[in-house]
Amino acid sequence: MTRRRYRPRVSNERWLVSYADFITLLFAFFVVLFATAEADHKKQAEFSQSVDDAFRALGIFTTTARQHAGANAASNATDKPPIPMNIVMGEDVLAPARVKADLEQIGRELQQTLSNEVAKHTVSIEMGKDGLVISLREAGFFASGSAAPKPESVATLRRIATALNRTPYDLRVEGHTDDIPIHNPQFDSNWELSTARATNIARLLLQMNAIRAERLSAAGYAEFHPVAPNDEADGRAKNRRVDLVVLPRSKINFAEPAAKTPTGPWRKITENE
């Protein structure tokens, strides 16, 4: 009987080893992608919750909206991606789009409240680069060369104060003049006149309990921030003004409770004044 000779068998399935390695690496790659996506989603949910808490502190969201958001917070964090904030960083206003819309709404309400003053061109209301600007013209609020507000202008200031008292925003009072130098027994320069006018208006607003002291500031710009050319009488009249700039707060500590309205050293203005 002839003995069968052993012949080595050549395997044609060696590609399975490389294929298995490729599948293993591909699986690991998708595991890493999945883990990364889950981490980013969690961070986005945390960011969305932080923004929501910030708007609640500002008082922008209504109570109904807050309750609705609280009921759906868990499902929104897992089922839907958070809605990114629309931040406006151009020349219009340095604030979230929702804040800008809120300031525009305040402006429309003031346009109705001060319709007589707007028609007489003693008050103008418009959006500026920092926020809502309520411009008080000299003709309706000050005598020429004087920093004391006219007695008849207090009623207008009180209506403005009532509207601003309901808002959570800061207020910067800016004094402006035209480019004609001033020199009288009270003021040696336009710097002093513009600063005194801004300070007096700020003091009146504090007396009316319209704005808390930590949210209020005053500044004088003299003739260096005109809104119209100074080569004509009409332009100079527009430049002699005090601007009330309603702007978002730059620094907010949400861990601290809201401060009470402080009492200043000035007496409170009565309704008869």
C-alpha positions in Angstrom: 0.0 0.0 0.0 1.4 3.3 -1.1 1.7 5.9 1.7 -0.1 9.2 0.9 2.2 12.2 0.8 1.1 15.2 2.9 0.8 18.4 0.9 0.5 21.8 2.8 -2.8 23.4 2.2 -2.8 27.1 1.0 -5.5 29.2 2.8 -7.4 31.7 0.8 -9.1 33.4 3.8 -6.1 35.3 5.3 -8.0 38.6 4.4 -10.4 37.8 7.2 -7.7 38.7 9.8 -7.2 42.2 8.3 -10.9 42.7 7.9 -11.5 41.8 11.6 -8.8 44.3 12.6 -10.4 47.0 10.4 -13.9 46.3 11.9 -12.4 46.5 15.5 -10.7 49.9 14.7 -13.9 51.2 13.1 -15.9 50.2 16.1 -13.5 52.0 18.5 -13.7 55.1 16.3 -17.5 55.3 16.5 -17.4 54.7 20.3 -15.1 57.7 20.6 -17.4 59.8 18.4 -20.4 58.8 20.4 -18.7 59.6 23.7 -17.6 63.0 22.4 -21.1 63.9 21.2 -22.6 63.0 24.5 -20.1 65.2 26.4 -20.8 68.2 24.1 -24.5 67.7 24.4 -24.3 67.8 28.2 -22.2 71.0 28.1 -24.8 72.6 25.7 -27.6 71.6 28.1 -25.7 73.2 31.0 -25.1 76.4 29.0 -28.7 76.6 28.0 -29.8 76.2 31.6 -27.3 79.0 32.7 -28.7 81.4 30.1 -32.3 80.6 31.2 -31.4 81.3 34.8 -29.7 84.6 33.8 -32.9 85.8 32.0 -35.0 84.8 34.9 -32.8 87.0 37.2 -33.3 89.9 34.7 -37.0 89.4 34.8 -37.3 89.1 31.0 -39.1 85.8 31.0 -42.7 85.8 32.2 -43.9 83.5 35.0 -45.8 81.3 32.5 -42.7 80.9 30.4 -40.6 80.0 33.5 -43.1 77.4 34.6 -43.3 75.9 31.1 -39.5 75.8 30.9 -39.2 74.1 34.3 -41.7 71.4 33.3 -39.8 70.6 30.1 -36.2 71.1 31.3 -35.4 67.4 31.6 -36.9 66.5 28.2 -35.3 69.4 26.5 -31.9 68.5 27.9 -32.0 65.0 26.5 -34.3 65.1 23.5 -33.6 68.5 21.8 -30.4 70.4 21.3 -30.3 73.8 23.1 -31.1 76.9 21.1 -28.0 79.0 20.8 -28.1 82.6 22.0 -28.3 85.2 19.3 -25.6 87.7 20.5 -25.5 91.0 18.7 -21.9 92.3 18.8 -22.1 95.0 16.1 -22.8 98.7 16.2 -26.4 98.4 17.2 -26.3 97.2 20.9 -24.0 95.0 22.9 -26.7 92.8 24.3 -28.6 89.5 23.5 -31.3 89.9 20.9 -34.0 89.3 23.5 -32.7 92.3 25.6 -32.6 94.5 22.5 -36.2 93.6 21.7 -37.2 94.4 25.3 -35.5 97.8 25.1 -37.4 98.5 21.8 -40.6 97.6 23.6 -39.8 100.1 26.4 -39.1 102.7 23.7 -42.5 102.2 22.1 -44.3 102.5 25.4 -42.4 105.7 26.2 -43.2 107.1 22.7 -46.9 106.8 23.7 -46.4 108.1 27.2 -44.4 111.1 26.1 -46.3 111.7 22.8 -46.8 115.5 23.6 -43.1 116.1 24.4 -42.1 114.1 21.3 -44.4 116.2 19.1 -42.9 119.4 20.6 -39.4 118.1 19.9 -38.3 118.4 23.5 -37.9 114.7 23.9 -36.7 112.1 21.4 -36.4 108.3 21.8 -34.3 106.0 19.7 -32.0 103.0 19.9 -28.3 103.8 20.2 -25.1 101.8 20.1 -25.3 101.0 23.9 -29.0 100.8 24.4 -32.2 102.9 24.5 -31.6 106.6 24.4 -34.1 109.1 25.9 -32.9 112.5 24.9 -34.1 115.5 26.9 -33.5 118.7 24.9 -32.4 121.9 26.7 -35.4 123.9 25.4 -37.8 121.7 27.5 -35.8 121.1 30.6 -33.1 123.8 31.2 -32.7 127.5 31.0 -29.8 128.6 28.8 -26.5 128.3 30.8 -28.3 126.8 33.8 -28.0 123.2 35.2 -31.2 123.4 37.3 -34.1 121.6 35.7 -37.2 123.7 35.0 -40.0 123.1 37.5 -42.5 122.3 34.7 -40.2 119.5 33.5 -40.5 117.5 36.8 -43.8 116.0 35.7 -42.2 114.7 32.5 -39.3 113.2 34.4 -41.7 111.5 36.8 -43.4 109.8 33.9 -40.1 108.6 32.6 -39.1 107.5 36.1 -42.3 105.5 36.4 -41.6 103.6 33.1 -38.0 102.9 34.0 -38.8 101.7 37.5 -40.3 98.5 36.0 -37.2 97.6 34.1 -34.1 95.7 35.3 -31.6 97.7 33.4 -28.9 100.2 34.2 -29.3 103.9 33.4 -26.5 106.3 32.4 -27.3 110.0 32.5 -25.2 111.9 29.9 -24.9 115.7 29.7 -24.1 117.3 26.4 -23.6 120.9 25.1 -23.0 122.6 21.8 -19.5 123.9 20.9 -20.1 127.5 22.0 -17.8 128.2 25.0 -19.6 129.1 28.2 -18.2 131.3 30.9 -20.5 132.6 33.6 -20.3 133.0 37.4 -21.4 129.4 37.9 -19.6 127.5 35.1 -16.2 128.1 33.5 -16.6 125.5 30.7 -19.0 123.2 28.9 -17.5 120.3 30.8 -18.8 121.7 34.1 -22.2 122.6 32.6 -22.8 119.2 31.0 -21.7 117.3 34.2 -23.8 119.4 36.5 -26.9 118.9 34.3 -26.4 115.1 34.2 -25.8 115.0 38.0 -29.0 117.1 38.7 -31.1 114.8 36.6 -29.6 111.7 38.3 -30.4 113.2 41.7 -34.0 113.8 40.7 -34.4 110.2 39.6 -33.0 109.0 42.9 -35.4 111.3 44.7 -38.2 109.7 42.8 -37.0 106.2 43.7 -36.9 105.4 40.0 -33.5 103.7 39.7 -31.4 102.1 42.5 -28.2 104.0 43.1 -26.0 101.1 42.1 -27.7 101.0 38.7 -27.3 104.7 38.0 -24.4 106.7 36.7 -23.9 110.3 35.4 -21.3 111.7 33.0 -20.6 115.0 31.2 -19.4 115.0 27.6 -19.4 118.8 26.9 -19.5 119.4 23.1 -17.6 116.3 22.1 -20.4 113.9 21.3 -22.7 115.9 19.0 -25.8 114.4 17.2 -26.0 117.3 14.7 -23.6 119.8 13.1 -22.9 122.9 15.2 -22.8 125.3 12.2 -26.5 126.0 12.5 -28.8 127.1 15.3 -31.0 124.0 14.9 -28.1 121.6 15.1 -26.7 123.4 18.2 -30.1 123.1 19.8 -30.2 119.4 19.3 -26.7 119.0 20.8 -27.7 120.8 24.0 -29.3 117.8 25.7 -29.3 115.3 28.5 -29.4 111.7 27.4 -30.9 108.9 29.5 -29.3 105.7 28.2 -31.0 102.5 29.3 -28.5 99.7 28.9 -28.0 96.1 30.1 -26.1 95.5 33.2 -22.4 94.7 32.5 -21.9 92.7 35.7 -24.6 90.7 37.5 -24.1 88.5 40.5 -27.0 86.1 40.4 -26.0 84.6 43.8 -26.9 87.8 45.6 -30.5 88.9 46.4 -31.8 92.0 44.8 -30.8 95.1 46.9 -33.5 97.3 48.3 -33.8 100.9 47.0 -31.4 102.9 49.1 -32.4 106.2 50.7 -30.1 109.1 49.8 -29.3 112.3 51.6 -31.8 114.2 49.5 -35.4 114.7 50.4 -38.1 112.9 48.4 -39.9 114.9 45.8 -43.7 115.3 46.5 -46.4 115.2 43.9 -47.0 118.9 44.3 -43.5 119.9 43.1 
